[in-house]
Structures are given as structure tokens and as C-alpha cells.
Amino acid sequence: MSIDKIIQSIRSNKQNHLVNFQLKSKTDEFCDELFHVLFDSTISVSENMDNLATTFYEITELLQEYQSCNLDSIWKKFLVKLPEMLSELNKDATCIFDHDPAASSVEEVILAYPGFFAISLYRLSHELHVLNMPLVPRIMSEYAHRLTGIDIHPGAVIGSPFFIDHGTGVVIGESAIIKNNVKLYQGVTLGALQVSKDMKNKKRHPTVEDNVTIYAGSTILGGETVIGANCTIGGNVWCTESVPENSIVYQQTKTKLKTKNGYEG
């Protein structure tokens, strides 16, 4: 195939999708600006709020096919919610510091903990999701996923405080509900039992009640699955049924001694 035919074929197929990658890069920029305005002590909130608004409106200009949405109203409502979101994030940071012996300060949590960064972008993207902002909340969550390995859908409902330790491989699905004072470790999945497009508007992901700890590698699936309050879910647990409150769920460990001819037992 000649180069001209290759180019023509690419152009023809490219027209099947209206994708502008400037929207992705501009949303990434918006995420960083938001994080700095909320947490960087060297940044003036008043001086940078206009810059934040400018970036937001640059994003809205890239959402050509969604211009029927009242994007100006979304921005104003989002601004009103920022103080409340920052208050929740301060609780999250303090919770991480209080429960992780490796954390030497809240400042370290904010600057260096991937779990906190992912939670921050979740809370910000969730608010835009609630306000029906098109595309941008998912791009924000994917930016956090790309940087931290933590995948939280902006549609999930998560209480405060919330603690993700280490975090790599954590997946929290769109219809998951997580109540207050919940702790997750790396590799935890709150997912769906099955995936089908006709389930889009159904609750597919679990509910986790107050004061639950879920340790590394555990997988909890299903929209009807409820992990009751005050439960502890041990590492590598596979759970597709509800767990009553005040329960401990764990995998049993078997130990066999090595011998010259194999293993005892």
C-alpha cells in the first residue's frame, strides 16, 4: 500500500471519532492547578483563582459538542463546594497520618502519598460528576490513575475520612458506596460480578459500611454485596456475598515442613 493510500485510510477512520487530545492535557493541567491552590502554602488562593477559572473555561471551549450544558453554572457551583471538599481532604490527610506509623507529618502525606493524591482528585472529580460535567471527571480520575496506579471512578460515593495505604492496584467501581472511616490497602478491588452494557444504570459495585478495614489483594464484587460496619477483611479474600457487621474474614494459612523427600503432612 502506498503512503498516500495509508494516509487516506487513516484520515477516513479518524473521522469516526471526535477526539481532541488538548482536552486531556488541559484537564491534567487543571488538576495540578487545583491541587496547588488547595495545598501549596506558597500559592496565593486569591491570585490564582483567576488562573484556575481561565483553565476551566479553556476546557469548556474544547467541549464543543457539549455546549448545550450550562458550563458556567457548573463552575460557579463547583467553586461554592471547594471549601467543603478541602475540609474533607484535610480530614483524609490527618487520618492517613494518624494510622500510618511510617508517616512523619501531615505535610509528608500531602506531598508524598499517592493514596492522598488519588483521593484528592477523586473528591474534586466526583463533584464535577455530580454536576454533570461531561468527560472531564473521567479524565481527572484517569490522570490520578496514571500517576498513582489507583483507579477510582468519579461516580463512586465515598465518605470521610478515607484512607488508602500504598494504593497500587486499588480499583473502586462507579456505583461503589464507601461510608466513613474506611481503610483500604494495595490491590483491593471493589468491582462488579459481571460486566454488561445493559447494567449501566444498575448498582454493580459493593457497599462498604463505617469503620471497615480491607487488607491487600482482597476482591469484593457485586452491587448487592454489603460489608457491614466494623468489619476487617483480611488479605487476598475473594468475597461475593454480604458480610455481617463486626466480622473478620480471612484466608486460612497452611504450613508444611520441608523434608528431603518433599513436604510433611
HUGI-V29588 format. One record per pair of residues at least 6 apart in sequence whose C-alpha atoms are under 7 Angstrom apart, sorted by the first residue. I is the first residue (numbers start at 1). J is the second residue. D is the distance in whole Angstrom. If there is no record, write none. Layout:
BEGIN
I;J;D / I;J;D
END
This chain:
BEGIN
23;59;6 / 23;62;6 / 24;139;6 / 26;59;6 / 27;59;7 / 27;136;7 / 27;139;7 / 27;140;7 / 28;140;7 / 28;143;6 / 30;52;7 / 30;55;6 / 30;56;7 / 31;140;7 / 33;52;7 / 36;43;7 / 37;43;6 / 37;45;6 / 37;48;7 / 38;86;7 / 60;71;7 / 74;131;6 / 78;127;7 / 78;128;7 / 85;123;7 / 88;160;6 / 88;161;7 / 89;120;6 / 91;161;6 / 92;160;7 / 92;161;5 / 92;162;5 / 92;163;6 / 93;106;6 / 93;109;6 / 93;110;7 / 93;116;7 / 94;106;6 / 95;161;6 / 95;163;7 / 96;163;6 / 97;103;6 / 97;105;6 / 97;106;6 / 97;109;7 / 103;109;7 / 109;116;7 / 110;116;6 / 114;148;5 / 114;166;7 / 114;167;7 / 115;164;5 / 115;165;6 / 115;166;6 / 115;167;6 / 118;144;5 / 118;148;7 / 118;150;6 / 121;140;7 / 121;141;7 / 121;144;7 / 122;141;6 / 122;152;7 / 122;154;6 / 125;137;5 / 125;140;6 / 125;141;7 / 125;154;6 / 126;137;7 / 126;154;4 / 126;155;6 / 128;137;6 / 129;137;6 / 129;154;6 / 129;155;6 / 137;154;6 / 138;154;7 / 141;151;7 / 141;152;6 / 141;153;6 / 141;154;7 / 144;150;7 / 145;151;5 / 148;168;7 / 149;168;5 / 149;169;6 / 150;167;6 / 150;168;6 / 150;169;6 / 150;170;5 / 150;171;6 / 151;170;6 / 151;171;5 / 151;172;6 / 152;171;6 / 152;172;5 / 152;173;7 / 153;172;6 / 153;173;6 / 153;174;5 / 154;174;7 / 155;174;5 / 155;175;6 / 156;173;6 / 156;174;5 / 156;175;5 / 156;176;5 / 156;177;6 / 157;176;6 / 157;177;5 / 157;178;6 / 158;177;6 / 158;178;5 / 158;179;6 / 159;178;6 / 159;179;5 / 159;180;5 / 160;180;5 / 160;181;6 / 161;180;6 / 161;181;5 / 162;180;7 / 162;181;6 / 162;182;5 / 162;183;6 / 163;182;6 / 163;183;5 / 163;184;6 / 164;183;6 / 164;184;5 / 164;185;6 / 165;184;6 / 165;185;5 / 165;186;7 / 166;185;6 / 166;186;6 / 167;185;6 / 167;186;4 / 167;187;7 / 168;186;5 / 168;187;6 / 169;186;6 / 169;187;4 / 169;188;7 / 170;186;6 / 170;187;5 / 170;188;5 / 170;189;6 / 171;188;6 / 171;189;5 / 171;190;6 / 172;189;6 / 172;190;5 / 172;191;6 / 173;190;6 / 173;191;5 / 173;205;6 / 175;203;5 / 175;204;6 / 175;205;5 / 176;190;7 / 176;205;5 / 176;206;5 / 176;207;6 / 177;206;7 / 177;207;5 / 177;208;6 / 178;207;6 / 178;208;5 / 178;209;6 / 179;208;6 / 179;209;5 / 179;210;5 / 180;210;5 / 180;211;6 / 181;210;6 / 181;211;5 / 182;210;6 / 182;211;5 / 182;212;5 / 182;213;6 / 183;212;6 / 183;213;5 / 183;214;6 / 184;213;6 / 184;214;5 / 184;215;6 / 185;214;6 / 185;215;5 / 185;216;5 / 186;216;5 / 186;217;6 / 187;216;5 / 187;217;4 / 187;218;7 / 188;216;6 / 188;217;5 / 188;218;5 / 188;219;6 / 189;218;6 / 189;219;5 / 189;220;6 / 190;205;6 / 190;206;6 / 190;219;6 / 190;220;5 / 190;221;6 / 191;205;5 / 191;206;7 / 191;220;6 / 191;221;5 / 191;222;7 / 192;204;5 / 192;205;5 / 192;221;5 / 192;222;5 / 192;223;7 / 193;221;5 / 193;222;5 / 203;223;5 / 204;222;5 / 204;223;4 / 205;221;6 / 205;222;5 / 205;223;4 / 206;220;7 / 206;221;6 / 206;222;5 / 206;223;5 / 206;224;6 / 206;225;5 / 206;226;6 / 207;225;6 / 207;226;5 / 207;227;6 / 208;226;6 / 208;227;5 / 208;228;7 / 209;227;6 / 209;228;5 / 209;229;5 / 210;229;5 / 210;230;6 / 211;229;6 / 211;230;5 / 212;229;6 / 212;230;5 / 212;231;5 / 212;232;6 / 213;231;7 / 213;232;5 / 213;233;6 / 214;232;6 / 214;233;5 / 214;234;6 / 215;233;6 / 215;234;5 / 215;235;5 / 216;235;5 / 216;236;6 / 217;235;6 / 217;236;5 / 218;235;5 / 218;236;4 / 218;237;5 / 218;238;6 / 219;237;6 / 219;238;5 / 219;239;6 / 220;238;6 / 220;239;5 / 220;240;6 / 221;239;6 / 221;240;5 / 222;240;6 / 225;240;6 / 225;241;5 / 225;242;5 / 226;242;5 / 226;243;6 / 227;242;6 / 227;243;5 / 227;244;7 / 228;243;6 / 228;244;5 / 228;245;4 / 228;246;7 / 229;245;5 / 229;246;6 / 230;245;6 / 230;246;5 / 231;245;6 / 231;246;5 / 231;247;5 / 231;248;6 / 232;247;6 / 232;248;5 / 232;249;6 / 233;248;6 / 233;249;5 / 233;250;6 / 234;249;6 / 234;250;5 / 235;250;7 / 237;250;6 / 237;251;6 / 256;263;6 / 256;264;6 / 256;265;6 / 257;263;6 / 257;264;5 / 258;264;6
END
